[in-house]
């Protein structure tokens, strides 16, 4: 990945870091991973990744080493007659962690600490749904089983998140959750899992992300390329474009690898999967000063970063409330994913002037527009009155000094237009404001060889691509 221009920040081990059908016993498969701590250490030291994440869930398979211990200690959900509640839907005879039992939670946390000791930095908290409501007895007898059907997801993710916080600190705790209910938004982040590898599923994923944002969830992601099935190359590339504009981006799938060279065996051409992924990775890398600043605003203000419905920025525009196939990237960028193999797309721009990120062409809204795009672009428009801070084209990876060697691009920026630059901890290091004379103030806080582009970003060295206007 790194040699193909798409460096990996986080390497994820999905379910088969454990032996099959022993999930979740927290024991690395000795045949595949004889030295998990050593392997994780070598991965990080080699520079192939910065962090490691592993898959877990709250189900305890009967074949796993953890089941007997958990059953004997009373850590599993029971039936009303006192028997352990078990079923075979996911794996044979599995039990369910009783998250209302403090001792069970303490034991589960100990298991997580064992993973942290091996170098695991983050956790994918899969499942947490399908919680039974009939003939069950929780350790806390005051709990309503019907309410626990939804609330379990909160308690499960809270347990894991607090373990991460205790080990790594408040600002370094990250989990990747599938199940959620009201309140779970405080444990970032969630993803829309297990979708098909089809254009319909791509549209459904966008719709799902918008729904999560409107439900109060700040950060959302998806399985880029789709999870089930094998994506045709064109689907993979269009999904890459959408997924790299989410707050968090992950390649993931079930039946085949999602690394680009496996999808189309094309490392050479500009339109191949490898080069397409590299282009969108580079774009997200450049956008990181903007994305990180917007993420901090989202945390403090409660408005979603990913995905943000257009209606949240333009509530007075009645059309915006029906836009379920496009979204805002923060407050200043509008993106319209492409769902047609032809590359044609129809999208809506609300009132105002909008500048294409790729070509600096300006369109005026409100109105519908049609365009045709190659795989390296999609409709990505910058809102008027924007001060957009971009990282250097030379940056590699998402973690760098967001005030160093930046380009500050102005888009129809009138006096008072501003942007905030933050560091990796979320602290404000620069406030850039357009003064009454049209000049940008606050640049003294920037570092290195920064530049200001007054009419959209500087396209030199990043030649405008051909985008065919169809309307």
Phi, psi and omega in degrees: 000312183298317181292342180261013175087013180231074181297147183259125175275320182232127175258128185249132171262117177276201198301332187276020164287339170259164174292146181302138176066019171246020182284135355249107180254001174065020181250119176298139176297113186295333180288320181272329185227073182293337181221072186299318180297318179294320180295316180297319178299316181294322178302314182289317182294331180286344183085005180288335175203165178256327182228159177233135179239145174231157181274135173219168168206172184269007179270138183242105182291142183296332182282346183278159182295335185283337189298310184301315180297313182295322180293315181295326182275352181079030183270357184252151177302142182242162170275171184294336179275002179098349177289155175291133175287125179221154169206173188246010188295319181262317176202158190300124172062027186290147173253176184233127178303128178274097185284357175270357180261111182303323180291323177296319179294321178296319178296316180298321178297321176300320178297319178295320179299327176298324176291318179298322179298335180272357177108006178288132185254333185215164185226135172266109182270084181285164178058213188095004174247194183057036182279124185291151179240345183255140176053047177231152178226114178279158177303316174278102187290349179278352183286135174276115182304327180290323177288329179294338179305320177266319188291339180304319181301321178295311184294321179296311181290327176298315179302312182291318182297319180293327175295319177295317179300315182297324182279316191248352180100158186303318187270002180244359182278122179223127169236164187232095192259149175258312182270147181202161170214183180304129181105337184288348181296345180282353180246088185289139006224179178241157176222155177270099191269157166066037177277165177283167179260062184226161176297327178297319180291327175299314178296320178297324179295316177300315179299318179295319178296321176296320179296319178297317178299316179290346177268003175101010180269125186284318186237132181217149177217185183210172174276101183295126184095352185085155183265305182278144177080184180244117185288135168301151182308321183293324177294314180305313184290322177291327179289323175303315181299315178292313186294328179284352174262001171281165179298322179233143187228128182218130171277129184200144178196173186253305190270348178205161179293149179255010173293141194297324185289345175278330185291317183226002178054039182230096176264353193262317190272157180295334182266002178286166183297320183296312180291324178297314178298319180298320179297314183287330174295318178296321178297313180296322178301316178294325183281354188302322176302319177291312183299316183292320177297317178295324179297319178296317177299322180294317179298317184283329185257345177087000179273140186294143172272319186209117355263143180255122179293143178302327182298334179290333177268335182228062185295339181278351181267108184299329179295327185298335182285351180252005184274095183251012179231015174215168186203167174266140170259096191070204184269344192246350181241140176242131182236140178234099178301160183250130186244000183251139179298332180291343184087002179278145182210141174244134184214166185242137174244124177293181184301138177124180177266138182230133183248129177298127177299325187276327187238349186068012173291139183253133174240155179245132176252171010277149177169164177263144182224152176236137178219164174234128188236145165285181187284347181273359181219166166207171176298106177232105189244139181263130181291146177297157181067037182251137168250106187254119180264123183241141175287167179294148176296345182273351182292144178236123182087163188275347186255103178205180180283109186285358178252000187256129176056039184271162169249129177253112183257130179258135181235101183045044187277115178268166179307133182102341176298140186211165174214150178248137175250130181241163174266185183294345177265358181090006179278139180289126178247343178203141173238114183259127184225136175281122182280176182297332179274005178088355180275154182269124178259154178098000183289347178295343178273350179280161184241161171068210184265074179275162177216156179242125177251119191272347181230060184087169185294156179286118183270358178295132183084353177222072191306137177304137179270163180276113176243118185275120176277128182253003179209000000 
